[in-house]
Amino acid sequence: MIEGLDFVQILGDVGFPAAIAVYLLVRYERKLDKLRESIDALSDDLNQSK
């Protein structure tokens, strides 16, 4: 069984990297959404100019 101090150590070891991973995924998701919107707008502009 995991005791209190062991649990805190595991949380400290795994929790921080997991929190950083989630933060980076959310940030990249926003950037990918903006990139997709820009590509869609460019595609629309190219289709209108034909």
C-alpha atoms as one frame of an Amber mdcrd trajectory, in Angstrom:
protein
   0.000   0.000   0.000   1.221   3.511  -0.749   1.764   5.594   2.357   1.204
   9.359   2.527   4.813  10.368   2.001   5.230   7.927  -0.895   2.076   9.304
  -2.506   3.390  12.868  -2.293   6.673  11.753  -3.881   4.854   9.970  -6.733
   2.603  12.973  -7.273   5.631  15.248  -7.341   7.456  13.019  -9.811   4.552
  12.398 -12.150   2.307  15.390 -11.517   4.629  18.148 -12.680   5.527  16.548
 -16.028   1.876  15.684 -16.597   0.828  19.272 -15.874   3.468  20.598 -18.294
   2.331  18.133 -20.971  -1.298  19.229 -20.612  -0.295  22.900 -20.734   1.734
  22.392 -23.906  -1.012  20.364 -25.569  -3.567  23.091 -24.876  -1.206  25.758
 -26.207  -0.427  23.828 -29.367  -4.103  23.060 -29.882  -4.885  26.799 -29.945
  -2.051  27.420 -32.400  -3.223  24.580 -34.627  -6.758  26.002 -34.598  -5.437
  29.402 -35.694  -3.322  27.754 -38.391  -6.350  25.838 -39.665  -8.396  29.043
 -39.789  -5.628  30.773 -41.738  -5.388  27.911 -44.213  -9.165  27.931 -44.682
  -9.128  31.694 -45.287  -6.290  31.335 -47.797  -8.142  28.553 -49.551 -11.291
  30.693 -49.750  -9.294  33.616 -51.152  -7.713  31.399 -53.787 -11.090  29.951
 -54.788 -12.596  33.448 -55.126  -9.769  34.663 -57.352 -10.347  31.908 -59.955
